[in-house]
């Protein structure tokens, strides 16, 4: 998958959320008490954080707060997006600082991570403004893989979650892929379109959403899903 192309597209889509008349105080329900302004600040400063990670091999960059007006905020977002794409437009195998040793510490890690990060935050912004769109199935499926490859084990390493005591199977009805998280034979299976499954893993929709279906020991499966699997 061309993650750099995906990233460019998602950064453009995110920037387009910040129109001249948008209300920046709009709540973003999937992100705690954040507003649309907070979400934009997070995305833009995250872009600059990764630029520093690649250029200076460090992860301690702290940026200035984003501009407060919609016009200035949009221009700032576009500048951070351009800086990020320029930074990541190199060989994916180029070494770079990353926050985890679970996957290769390369620019390729950031191409994928920022593409998937921005993907979810585009949905957050769209949902806040009342017009959320489903994810591309193949891209959503890769996002599901990333949760189990990177975030779920990292949450355990950081002491923010415990090892699951049983296994949960996730099945995508539109891509045909399955993922198993936890030891032994799965005690439950959660099925749905890849987009809805990714939203559930990132706690944007509940595990009881009508778009999802449970088989097996639903209560045990929901406990595994509750992890938490992601930050």
C-alpha positions in Angstrom: 0.0 0.0 0.0 1.2 3.5 -0.9 1.0 5.0 2.6 2.5 8.3 1.5 -0.2 8.7 -1.1 -2.8 7.8 1.6 -1.3 10.3 4.0 -1.4 13.1 1.4 -5.1 12.4 0.7 -6.0 12.2 4.4 -4.1 15.4 5.3 -5.9 17.2 2.6 -9.3 15.9 3.8 -8.5 16.9 7.3 -7.5 20.4 6.3 -10.8 20.8 4.4 -12.7 20.3 7.6 -11.4 23.8 8.8 -13.6 26.0 6.6 -13.8 29.8 7.2 -17.1 29.5 9.0 -16.5 26.3 11.0 -17.2 26.5 14.7 -13.9 25.4 16.3 -15.6 24.9 19.7 -17.6 21.9 18.2 -17.2 18.9 20.5 -15.4 15.9 19.1 -17.1 13.1 21.0 -14.7 10.3 20.2 -11.8 12.2 21.8 -12.9 12.9 25.4 -13.5 16.6 26.0 -11.7 17.8 22.9 -13.1 20.4 20.5 -12.5 20.6 16.8 -9.7 23.1 17.6 -8.1 20.7 20.0 -8.2 18.0 17.3 -6.6 20.3 14.7 -3.9 21.3 17.2 -3.2 17.6 17.9 -3.0 16.7 14.2 -0.8 19.7 13.2 1.6 19.4 16.2 1.7 15.6 15.6 2.9 16.3 12.1 5.7 18.6 13.3 6.6 16.0 16.0 7.2 13.4 13.3 9.2 15.9 11.2 11.5 16.3 14.2 11.6 12.6 14.8 12.9 12.0 11.3 15.2 15.0 11.0 16.7 15.0 14.4 16.2 11.4 15.6 14.3 12.4 18.8 10.8 12.3 20.1 10.7 15.2 22.6 9.5 17.9 20.3 6.9 20.2 21.8 5.2 22.7 19.5 3.4 26.0 20.1 -0.4 26.0 20.3 -2.2 26.2 16.9 -3.6 29.5 15.8 -7.0 30.3 17.2 -8.9 31.6 14.1 -10.2 29.3 11.4 -8.3 31.0 8.5 -5.0 31.0 10.4 -5.5 27.5 11.6 -6.2 26.2 8.1 -3.0 27.8 6.8 -1.0 26.4 9.7 -2.4 22.9 9.1 -1.5 23.1 5.5 2.1 24.1 6.4 2.5 21.3 8.8 1.1 18.8 6.3 3.5 20.0 3.6 6.4 19.7 6.1 5.4 16.2 7.0 5.0 15.0 3.5 8.3 16.5 2.5 10.0 14.8 5.5 8.5 11.4 4.7 9.2 11.6 0.9 12.3 9.5 1.2 13.2 5.8 1.1 10.9 4.0 3.6 13.9 2.1 4.9 15.6 5.4 6.1 16.2 5.1 9.9 14.1 7.4 12.1 13.2 7.7 15.7 9.9 6.0 16.6 8.1 5.4 19.9 8.3 1.7 19.7 10.7 -1.1 19.0 7.9 -3.6 18.1 8.2 -2.5 14.4 11.2 -1.3 12.3 12.3 2.2 13.4 12.2 3.7 9.9 10.5 6.4 7.9 8.2 3.6 6.6 6.8 3.2 10.1 5.8 6.9 10.1 4.4 6.8 6.6 2.0 4.1 7.8 1.4 5.4 11.3 0.6 9.0 10.2 -1.6 7.8 7.4 -3.7 5.7 9.8 -3.6 8.3 12.5 -4.9 11.0 10.2 -7.5 8.6 8.7 -9.1 8.2 12.1 -8.9 11.8 13.0 -10.6 12.8 9.6 -13.4 10.5 10.7 -13.4 12.3 14.2 -13.8 15.7 12.5 -16.4 14.5 10.0 -18.4 12.9 12.8 -18.2 16.0 14.9 -19.6 18.0 11.9 -22.3 15.4 11.2 -20.9 13.9 8.0 -18.6 10.9 8.8 -17.6 8.6 6.0 -16.7 4.9 6.1 -13.1 3.9 5.7 -11.7 2.2 2.6 -11.9 -1.6 3.6 -8.3 -2.4 2.7 -7.0 0.6 4.6 -9.2 -0.1 7.6 -8.0 -3.7 7.6 -4.4 -2.5 7.8 -5.5 -0.3 10.7 -6.8 -3.3 12.5 -3.5 -5.1 11.9 -1.7 -2.2 13.3 -3.7 -2.3 16.5 -2.7 -5.8 17.2 0.9 -5.5 15.9 1.7 -2.3 17.7 -0.8 -0.7 20.1 -2.2 -3.7 22.1 1.2 -5.1 23.1 2.5 -1.6 23.7 -0.4 -0.9 26.1 0.7 -4.0 28.1 4.3 -3.0 28.0 3.5 0.4 29.4 1.4 -1.1 32.2 -1.8 0.5 30.9 -3.4 -2.9 30.1 -3.0 -6.5 31.2 -2.4 -9.6 29.1 -5.7 -11.0 27.9 -6.7 -14.2 29.6 -8.5 -15.6 26.6 -8.6 -15.0 22.9 -10.9 -12.9 20.7 -11.3 -13.4 17.0 -12.0 -10.4 14.8 -13.5 -11.1 11.3 -13.9 -8.6 8.5 -16.9 -9.4 6.4 -15.8 -7.3 3.4 -12.1 -8.2 3.2 -12.4 -11.8 4.5 -9.5 -11.3 6.9 -9.4 -12.5 10.5 -7.2 -11.5 13.5 -6.9 -13.4 16.8 -5.8 -11.6 19.9 -5.1 -13.5 23.1 -4.0 -17.1 24.0 -5.7 -20.3 23.0 -8.8 -20.9 21.0 -11.1 -17.8 20.7 -13.9 -17.7 23.1 -15.8 -15.1 21.0 -15.8 -13.6 17.6 -16.7 -10.1 16.5 -17.6 -9.6 12.9 -18.4 -6.6 10.8 -17.1 -4.4 7.9 -13.5 -3.5 8.4 -14.4 0.1 8.8 -16.7 -0.6 11.7 -14.3 -3.0 13.3 -11.5 -0.4 13.2 -13.8 2.2 14.8 -14.7 -0.2 17.5 -11.1 -1.0 18.3 -10.4 2.7 18.5 -13.4 3.1 20.8 -15.2 5.4 18.3 -18.3 3.2 18.3 -19.4 0.8 21.0 -18.9 -3.0 20.8 -22.7 -3.2 20.9 -23.1 -1.1 17.7 -25.8 -2.7 15.4 -23.2 -2.8 12.6 -21.2 -5.4 14.5 -22.2 -9.0 15.4 -21.0 -11.2 18.3 -20.7 -15.0 18.4 -19.6 -17.1 21.3 -19.0 -15.7 24.8 -20.0 -12.1 24.1 -19.2 -10.9 27.7 -15.7 -12.4 27.7 -15.1 -11.0 24.2 -16.1 -7.5 25.2 -13.8 -7.7 28.2 -10.9 -8.5 25.9 -11.9 -5.7 23.5 -12.1 -3.3 26.4 -8.3 -3.9 27.0 -7.7 -1.0 26.5 -6.1 -2.0 23.2 -5.2 1.6 22.2 -4.1 4.8 24.0 
